[in-house]
Amino acid sequence: MKQGILEFWVGLFVLLGALALGVLAFRVAGGSQLAGGAATYTVYADFDDIGSLKVQSPVKTAGVLVGRVSAIRLDPKTYQARVSLQLDAQYPFSVDSSAQILTSGLLGEQYVGLSQGGEEEKLQNGDTLALTTSAVVLENLINKFVNNFINKDAKDASAPAVSK
């Protein structure tokens, strides 16, 4: 009889542990909604390069979460990435607001940073942001640095020696 009770409690403990892991995985994957399911509106931003931006990445203003990336697709005409931003309705942005792709820390996750503009007119559902700045890709920066370094060395080696 004691063996049966022990097996029951072990089984219950394993079941609760699996349930807790499931809830944790759901939360980490971005399953939680903005402000408990508050009203939202969608705006679009076109970027030449989005780096490693992903769906469900945060949209922030002044470090405050104001929305999430809801979709990313490639525009077949312009070959730019069209990013859908789902913004919390309590944060109205002006039509001249700008969006840029930023990185948390040196190698952290990428997110969209919104900067408020000065116009009185506000963005409406379905509008497109005109001012965008693409992601800075670390690999591209390193490649440019190395190429400049190599080109400088090549120029120094080919320059004639000046005698005094």
MDAnalysis code that builds the backbone (N, CA, C; Angstrom):
import MDAnalysis as mda
import numpy as np

u = mda.Universe.empty(492, n_residues=164, atom_resindex=np.repeat(np.arange(164), 3), trajectory=True)
u.add_TopologyAttr("name", ["N", "CA", "C"] * 164)
u.add_TopologyAttr("resid", np.arange(1, 165))
u.add_TopologyAttr("resname", ["MET", "LYS", "GLN", "GLY", "ILE", "LEU", "GLU", "PHE", "TRP", "VAL", "GLY", "LEU", "PHE", "VAL", "LEU", "LEU", "GLY", "ALA", "LEU", "ALA", "LEU", "GLY", "VAL", "LEU", "ALA", "PHE", "ARG", "VAL", "ALA", "GLY", "GLY", "SER", "GLN", "LEU", "ALA", "GLY", "GLY", "ALA", "ALA", "THR", "TYR", "THR", "VAL", "TYR", "ALA", "ASP", "PHE", "ASP", "ASP", "ILE", "GLY", "SER", "LEU", "LYS", "VAL", "GLN", "SER", "PRO", "VAL", "LYS", "THR", "ALA", "GLY", "VAL", "LEU", "VAL", "GLY", "ARG", "VAL", "SER", "ALA", "ILE", "ARG", "LEU", "ASP", "PRO", "LYS", "THR", "TYR", "GLN", "ALA", "ARG", "VAL", "SER", "LEU", "GLN", "LEU", "ASP", "ALA", "GLN", "TYR", "PRO", "PHE", "SER", "VAL", "ASP", "SER", "SER", "ALA", "GLN", "ILE", "LEU", "THR", "SER", "GLY", "LEU", "LEU", "GLY", "GLU", "GLN", "TYR", "VAL", "GLY", "LEU", "SER", "GLN", "GLY", "GLY", "GLU", "GLU", "GLU", "LYS", "LEU", "GLN", "ASN", "GLY", "ASP", "THR", "LEU", "ALA", "LEU", "THR", "THR", "SER", "ALA", "VAL", "VAL", "LEU", "GLU", "ASN", "LEU", "ILE", "ASN", "LYS", "PHE", "VAL", "ASN", "ASN", "PHE", "ILE", "ASN", "LYS", "ASP", "ALA", "LYS", "ASP", "ALA", "SER", "ALA", "PRO", "ALA", "VAL", "SER", "LYS"])
u.atoms.positions = np.array([
    [0.814, -1.197, 0.000],
    [0.000, 0.000, 0.000],
    [0.858, 1.262, 0.000],
    [1.950, 1.248, 0.797],
    [2.832, 2.408, 0.852],
    [3.493, 2.653, -0.507],
    [3.791, 1.579, -1.237],
    [4.395, 1.715, -2.562],
    [3.444, 2.448, -3.505],
    [2.171, 2.191, -3.474],
    [1.176, 2.839, -4.329],
    [1.047, 4.319, -4.030],
    [1.072, 4.675, -2.744],
    [0.980, 6.092, -2.351],
    [2.225, 6.845, -2.812],
    [3.387, 6.214, -2.653],
    [4.641, 6.832, -3.086],
    [4.634, 7.057, -4.607],
    [4.164, 6.086, -5.376],
    [4.086, 6.225, -6.823],
    [3.101, 7.320, -7.226],
    [2.011, 7.448, -6.489],
    [1.047, 8.513, -6.761],
    [1.700, 9.884, -6.596],
    [2.406, 10.112, -5.495],
    [3.032, 11.403, -5.227],
    [4.156, 11.700, -6.211],
    [4.927, 10.713, -6.586],
    [5.988, 10.914, -7.575],
    [5.361, 11.291, -8.925],
    [4.319, 10.587, -9.306],
    [3.628, 10.901, -10.558],
    [3.051, 12.296, -10.564],
    [2.436, 12.697, -9.441],
    [1.877, 14.040, -9.327],
    [2.977, 15.095, -9.423],
    [4.105, 14.855, -8.763],
    [5.239, 15.781, -8.803],
    [5.775, 15.920, -10.234],
    [5.915, 14.812, -10.945],
    [6.392, 14.848, -12.329],
    [5.391, 15.595, -13.213],
    [4.112, 15.380, -13.027],
    [3.089, 16.061, -13.810],
    [3.122, 17.573, -13.573],
    [3.234, 17.988, -12.320],
    [3.316, 19.419, -12.001],
    [4.592, 20.037, -12.584],
    [5.700, 19.310, -12.532],
    [6.958, 19.795, -13.109],
    [6.833, 19.983, -14.615],
    [6.209, 19.032, -15.292],
    [6.014, 19.145, -16.739],
    [5.097, 20.317, -17.068],
    [4.066, 20.516, -16.291],
    [3.159, 21.643, -16.491],
    [3.892, 22.977, -16.299],
    [4.731, 23.052, -15.257],
    [5.501, 24.279, -15.009],
    [6.461, 24.551, -16.161],
    [7.114, 23.535, -16.700],
    [8.007, 23.709, -17.840],
    [7.237, 24.178, -19.079],
    [6.039, 23.662, -19.263],
    [5.214, 24.086, -20.389],
    [4.844, 25.549, -20.296],
    [4.448, 26.003, -19.114],
    [4.098, 27.410, -18.910],
    [5.330, 28.293, -19.124],
    [6.479, 27.868, -18.604],
    [7.708, 28.623, -18.771],
    [8.091, 28.728, -20.248],
    [7.988, 27.641, -20.979],
    [8.312, 27.652, -22.410],
    [7.373, 28.587, -23.167],
    [6.108, 28.588, -22.805],
    [5.132, 29.474, -23.448],
    [5.490, 30.931, -23.200],
    [5.878, 31.263, -21.979],
    [6.226, 32.647, -21.638],
    [7.505, 33.091, -22.339],
    [8.509, 32.211, -22.383],
    [9.775, 32.558, -23.019],
    [9.587, 32.739, -24.520],
    [8.704, 31.963, -25.119],
    [8.459, 32.047, -26.557],
    [7.634, 33.268, -26.932],
    [7.249, 34.073, -25.984],
    [6.507, 35.298, -26.289],
    [5.015, 35.104, -26.288],
    [4.523, 34.163, -25.532],
    [3.092, 33.895, -25.499],
    [2.294, 34.922, -24.737],
    [2.948, 35.731, -23.924],
    [2.194, 36.734, -23.172],
    [1.874, 37.917, -24.073],
    [0.719, 38.489, -23.904],
    [0.273, 39.601, -24.732],
    [0.673, 40.918, -24.095],
    [0.527, 41.996, -24.847],
    [0.796, 43.328, -24.340],
    [-0.248, 43.718, -23.299],
    [0.194, 44.144, -22.163],
    [-0.679, 44.716, -21.123],
    [-1.971, 43.930, -20.950],
    [-1.851, 42.611, -20.942],
    [-3.024, 41.781, -20.685],
    [-4.052, 41.805, -21.792],
    [-3.639, 41.887, -23.043],
    [-4.581, 41.842, -24.161],
    [-5.224, 43.185, -24.457],
    [-4.529, 44.281, -24.201],
    [-5.059, 45.625, -24.451],
    [-5.250, 45.853, -25.946],
    [-5.993, 46.893, -26.291],
    [-6.246, 47.243, -27.688],
    [-4.936, 47.636, -28.372],
    [-4.790, 47.231, -29.627],
    [-3.577, 47.527, -30.378],
    [-3.931, 48.063, -31.762],
    [-2.927, 48.627, -32.422],
    [-3.043, 49.009, -33.817],
    [-1.745, 48.614, -34.517],
    [-1.827, 48.404, -35.825],
    [-0.685, 47.917, -36.592],
    [-0.177, 48.992, -37.541],
    [1.141, 49.196, -37.517],
    [1.802, 50.064, -38.484],
    [2.928, 49.251, -39.127],
    [3.413, 49.736, -40.259],
    [4.432, 49.018, -41.018],
    [5.681, 49.866, -41.143],
    [6.831, 49.188, -41.266],
    [8.106, 49.858, -41.478],
    [8.910, 49.019, -42.466],
    [9.525, 49.671, -43.446],
    [10.334, 48.987, -44.453],
    [11.812, 49.232, -44.170],
    [12.595, 48.145, -44.148],
    [14.020, 48.216, -43.841],
    [14.826, 47.535, -44.941],
    [16.030, 48.049, -45.214],
    [16.935, 47.396, -46.156],
    [17.529, 46.134, -45.543],
    [17.788, 46.152, -44.242],
    [18.388, 45.004, -43.558],
    [17.841, 44.956, -42.137],
    [17.253, 43.825, -41.752],
    [16.695, 43.706, -40.402],
    [17.604, 42.918, -39.476],
    [18.764, 42.483, -39.955],
    [19.675, 41.721, -39.113],
    [19.011, 40.444, -38.640],
    [18.983, 40.233, -37.330],
    [18.373, 39.015, -36.774],
    [17.064, 39.324, -36.041],
    [16.371, 40.380, -36.468],
    [15.073, 40.715, -35.884],
    [14.098, 39.569, -36.136],
    [13.288, 39.251, -35.149],
    [12.356, 38.133, -35.253],
    [10.935, 38.571, -34.899],
    [9.978, 37.761, -35.318],
    [8.591, 37.970, -34.910],
    [8.544, 37.850, -33.387],
    [7.755, 38.684, -32.739],
    [7.602, 38.790, -31.283],
    [8.741, 39.579, -30.626],
    [9.667, 40.147, -31.431],
    [10.692, 41.017, -30.853],
    [10.007, 42.259, -30.292],
    [10.567, 42.850, -29.247],
    [9.940, 44.026, -28.649],
    [10.044, 45.275, -29.526],
    [9.087, 46.162, -29.353],
    [9.124, 47.511, -29.909],
    [9.163, 48.429, -28.700],
    [10.208, 49.267, -28.620],
    [10.404, 50.094, -27.433],
    [10.552, 51.559, -27.789],
    [10.124, 52.398, -26.857],
    [10.357, 53.832, -26.904],
    [10.886, 54.236, -25.539],
    [12.041, 54.882, -25.514],
    [12.676, 55.299, -24.261],
    [12.852, 54.116, -23.311],
    [13.082, 52.938, -23.855],
    [13.281, 51.742, -23.050],
    [12.019, 51.077, -22.558],
    [10.856, 51.635, -22.910],
    [9.572, 51.109, -22.454],
    [8.942, 50.275, -23.574],
    [8.465, 49.094, -23.240],
    [7.806, 48.235, -24.213],
    [6.482, 48.860, -24.633],
    [6.348, 49.147, -25.933],
    [5.119, 49.747, -26.453],
    [4.459, 48.874, -27.512],
    [5.084, 47.750, -27.840],
    [4.516, 46.870, -28.849],
    [5.414, 45.688, -29.137],
    [5.033, 44.933, -30.163],
    [5.788, 43.748, -30.594],
    [5.773, 43.680, -32.113],
    [6.802, 43.038, -32.664],
    [6.840, 42.755, -34.093],
    [5.868, 41.618, -34.344],
    [4.877, 41.836, -35.203],
    [3.864, 40.803, -35.417],
    [4.101, 39.990, -36.680],
    [4.840, 40.528, -37.659],
    [5.121, 39.781, -38.888],
    [6.295, 40.428, -39.610],
    [7.007, 39.602, -40.374],
    [8.111, 40.076, -41.210],
    [7.978, 39.378, -42.559],
    [8.041, 40.161, -43.634],
    [7.990, 39.552, -44.969],
    [8.861, 40.375, -45.911],
    [9.242, 39.758, -47.028],
    [10.037, 40.442, -48.038],
    [9.111, 40.996, -49.109],
    [9.239, 42.295, -49.372],
    [8.444, 42.923, -50.424],
    [9.035, 42.502, -51.770],
    [8.268, 41.804, -52.618],
    [8.825, 41.298, -53.879],
    [9.166, 42.387, -54.899],
    [8.662, 43.591, -54.717],
    [8.950, 44.679, -55.658],
    [10.201, 45.454, -55.258],
    [10.324, 45.798, -53.989],
    [11.446, 46.622, -53.538],
    [12.578, 45.807, -52.917],
    [12.320, 44.542, -52.625],
    [13.274, 43.668, -51.942],
    [13.729, 44.257, -50.604],
    [12.801, 44.893, -49.935],
    [13.020, 45.366, -48.575],
    [12.201, 44.497, -47.625],
    [12.652, 44.421, -46.401],
    [11.901, 43.697, -45.382],
    [10.776, 44.594, -44.887],
    [9.545, 44.099, -44.946],
    [8.378, 44.849, -44.449],
    [8.029, 44.267, -43.089],
    [8.174, 45.085, -42.058],
    [7.965, 44.661, -40.683],
    [6.642, 45.231, -40.179],
    [5.798, 44.353, -39.661],
    [4.521, 44.777, -39.076],
    [4.731, 44.977, -37.581],
    [4.372, 46.143, -37.101],
    [4.529, 46.487, -35.687],
    [3.151, 46.599, -35.059],
    [2.895, 45.788, -34.055],
    [1.629, 45.852, -33.335],
    [1.871, 46.685, -32.081],
    [1.301, 47.888, -32.059],
    [1.548, 48.850, -30.987],
    [0.349, 48.945, -30.057],
    [0.630, 49.168, -28.795],
    [-0.408, 49.342, -27.789],
    [-1.144, 50.656, -28.064],
    [-2.459, 50.604, -28.081],
    [-3.276, 51.776, -28.429],
    [-3.117, 52.935, -27.448],
    [-2.645, 52.683, -26.247],
    [-2.471, 53.780, -25.289],
    [-1.253, 54.645, -25.621],
    [-0.460, 54.233, -26.627],
    [0.715, 55.006, -27.043],
    [0.544, 55.467, -28.487],
    [-0.109, 56.612, -28.720],
    [-0.249, 57.112, -30.089],
    [1.043, 57.806, -30.541],
    [1.520, 57.452, -31.717],
    [2.734, 58.048, -32.271],
    [2.359, 58.951, -33.436],
    [3.151, 60.003, -33.646],
    [2.869, 60.937, -34.731],
    [3.305, 60.341, -36.076],
    [2.763, 60.881, -37.157],
    [3.021, 60.350, -38.492],
    [4.480, 60.504, -38.920],
    [5.226, 61.405, -38.296],
    [6.635, 61.574, -38.648],
    [7.573, 60.856, -37.676],
    [7.043, 59.884, -36.941],
    [7.882, 59.075, -36.052],
    [8.844, 58.247, -36.881],
    [9.967, 57.859, -36.270],
    [10.954, 57.056, -36.984],
    [11.187, 55.740, -36.246],
    [11.616, 54.736, -37.012],
    [11.896, 53.413, -36.456],
    [13.315, 53.011, -36.827],
    [13.998, 52.412, -35.870],
    [15.324, 51.877, -36.155],
    [15.488, 50.548, -35.444],
    [16.318, 49.698, -36.011],
    [16.570, 48.399, -35.404],
    [17.801, 48.530, -34.529],
    [17.632, 48.237, -33.257],
    [18.689, 48.384, -32.264],
    [19.004, 47.026, -31.638],
    [20.106, 46.971, -30.906],
    [20.517, 45.744, -30.242],
    [20.666, 46.005, -28.753],
    [20.158, 45.084, -27.935],
    [20.327, 45.164, -26.485],
    [21.739, 44.703, -26.162],
    [22.595, 45.622, -25.746],
    [23.973, 45.267, -25.453],
    [24.766, 45.041, -26.724],
    [25.953, 44.441, -26.588],
    [26.819, 44.235, -27.745],
    [26.319, 43.124, -28.650],
    [25.909, 42.004, -28.059],
    [25.467, 40.856, -28.844],
    [24.076, 40.398, -28.440],
    [23.278, 41.275, -27.862],
    [21.956, 40.902, -27.371],
    [20.918, 40.805, -28.467],
    [19.662, 40.624, -28.045],
    [18.572, 40.507, -29.006],
    [18.324, 41.840, -29.689],
    [17.795, 41.771, -30.892],
    [17.473, 42.984, -31.611],
    [16.011, 43.347, -31.387],
    [15.748, 44.647, -31.400],
    [14.397, 45.149, -31.204],
    [14.213, 46.395, -32.047],
    [12.968, 46.825, -32.191],
    [12.666, 48.043, -32.945],
    [12.521, 49.186, -31.951],
    [13.277, 50.248, -32.182],
    [13.179, 51.448, -31.366],
    [12.398, 52.510, -32.116],
    [11.354, 53.037, -31.499],
    [10.551, 54.098, -32.112],
    [10.904, 55.435, -31.476],
    [11.044, 56.445, -32.308],
    [11.278, 57.808, -31.824],
    [10.089, 58.661, -32.220],
    [9.527, 59.333, -31.248],
    [8.352, 60.179, -31.478],
    [8.731, 61.375, -32.335],
    [7.878, 61.727, -33.260],
    [8.081, 62.902, -34.105],
    [7.402, 64.124, -33.498],
    [7.320, 65.198, -34.279],
    [6.749, 66.435, -33.773],
    [5.392, 66.800, -34.345],
    [4.880, 66.038, -35.293],
    [3.594, 66.344, -35.918],
    [2.434, 66.105, -34.949],
    [1.362, 66.842, -35.166],
    [0.148, 66.659, -34.354],
    [-0.640, 65.432, -34.804],
    [-0.628, 65.156, -36.132],
    [-1.390, 64.034, -36.676],
    [-0.780, 62.712, -36.215],
    [-1.628, 61.779, -35.805],
    [-1.180, 60.500, -35.247],
    [-1.258, 59.386, -36.280],
    [-0.422, 58.371, -36.099],
    [-0.465, 57.182, -36.955],
    [-1.790, 56.452, -36.772],
    [-2.313, 55.948, -37.865],
    [-3.546, 55.171, -37.832],
    [-3.228, 53.715, -38.157],
    [-4.155, 52.830, -37.869],
    [-4.002, 51.421, -38.179],
    [-3.742, 51.257, -39.685],
    [-2.644, 50.578, -40.047],
    [-2.305, 50.327, -41.441],
    [-1.345, 51.324, -42.058],
    [-0.967, 52.390, -41.342],
    [-0.017, 53.367, -41.868],
    [1.389, 52.775, -41.951],
    [2.237, 53.414, -42.771],
    [3.634, 52.998, -42.919],
    [4.547, 54.117, -42.460],
    [5.536, 53.782, -41.645],
    [6.520, 54.759, -41.185],
    [7.456, 55.102, -42.337],
    [7.682, 56.383, -42.566],
    [8.524, 56.822, -43.681],
    [10.005, 56.839, -43.315],
    [10.319, 57.074, -42.063],
    [11.710, 57.200, -41.636],
    [12.153, 55.934, -40.908],
    [13.076, 55.188, -41.517],
    [13.583, 53.968, -40.886],
    [15.096, 53.912, -41.023],
    [15.721, 53.241, -40.069],
    [17.161, 52.995, -40.097],
    [17.376, 51.505, -39.906],
    [18.090, 50.888, -40.841],
    [18.308, 49.447, -40.804],
    [19.245, 49.038, -39.681],
    [19.318, 47.740, -39.457],
    [20.164, 47.173, -38.415],
    [21.633, 47.339, -38.781],
    [22.462, 47.509, -37.765],
    [23.908, 47.492, -37.939],
    [24.342, 46.049, -37.679],
    [24.858, 45.397, -38.726],
    [25.243, 43.998, -38.615],
    [26.721, 43.936, -38.234],
    [27.020, 43.304, -37.116],
    [28.373, 43.245, -36.586],
    [29.347, 42.634, -37.590],
    [28.922, 41.607, -38.309],
    [29.797, 40.963, -39.289],
    [30.206, 41.939, -40.387],
    [29.288, 42.787, -40.820],
    [29.607, 43.782, -41.854],
    [30.617, 44.809, -41.345],
    [30.471, 45.227, -40.091],
    [31.422, 46.183, -39.517],
    [32.812, 45.579, -39.430],
    [32.904, 44.333, -38.995],
    [34.204, 43.663, -38.885],
    [34.822, 43.504, -40.268],
    [34.005, 43.131, -41.257],
    [34.494, 42.961, -42.619],
    [35.053, 44.276, -43.168],
    [34.357, 45.388, -42.935],
    [34.843, 46.688, -43.394],
    [36.156, 47.058, -42.710],
    [36.258, 46.795, -41.418],
    [37.479, 47.103, -40.669],
    [38.660, 46.307, -41.213],
    [38.455, 45.007, -41.426],
    [39.530, 44.151, -41.938],
    [39.934, 44.582, -43.341],
    [38.962, 44.862, -44.202],
    [39.281, 45.302, -45.565],
    [40.048, 46.617, -45.561],
    [39.657, 47.562, -44.727],
    [40.386, 48.831, -44.633],
    [41.802, 48.617, -44.132],
    [41.962, 47.728, -43.183],
    [43.281, 47.429, -42.623],
    [44.171, 46.800, -43.696],
    [43.628, 45.851, -44.462],
    [44.392, 45.186, -45.529],
    [44.743, 46.171, -46.626],
    [43.778, 46.999, -47.023],
    [44.038, 47.997, -48.074],
    [45.082, 49.004, -47.631],
    [45.084, 49.390, -46.383],
    [46.075, 50.338, -45.876],
    [47.456, 49.712, -45.922],
    [47.577, 48.437, -45.502],
    [48.864, 47.745, -45.544],
    [49.369, 47.591, -46.977],
    [48.443, 47.314, -47.905],
    [48.831, 47.158, -49.311],
    [49.331, 48.481, -49.876],
    [48.702, 49.589, -49.522],
    [49.146, 50.903, -49.997],
    [50.500, 51.251, -49.414],
    [50.704, 50.955, -48.122],
    [51.996, 51.246, -47.487],
    [53.110, 50.425, -48.102],
    [52.846, 49.182, -48.467],
    [53.877, 48.323, -49.049],
    [54.213, 48.743, -50.474],
    [53.251, 49.288, -51.211],
    [53.502, 49.678, -52.607],
    [54.049, 51.093, -52.736],
    [54.012, 51.862, -51.675],
    [54.523, 53.240, -51.730],
    [56.045, 53.219, -51.812],
    [56.642, 54.079, -52.661],
    [58.108, 54.103, -52.761],
    [58.735, 54.642, -51.480],
    [59.869, 54.082, -51.167],
    [60.579, 54.497, -49.949],
    [61.192, 55.883, -50.191],
    [61.078, 56.739, -49.214],
    [61.619, 58.095, -49.296],
    [62.969, 58.103, -48.622],
    [64.003, 58.525, -49.344],
    [65.340, 58.558, -48.750],
    [65.689, 59.982, -48.360],
    [66.479, 60.092, -47.328],
    [66.873, 61.420, -46.827],
    [68.315, 61.663, -47.105],
])
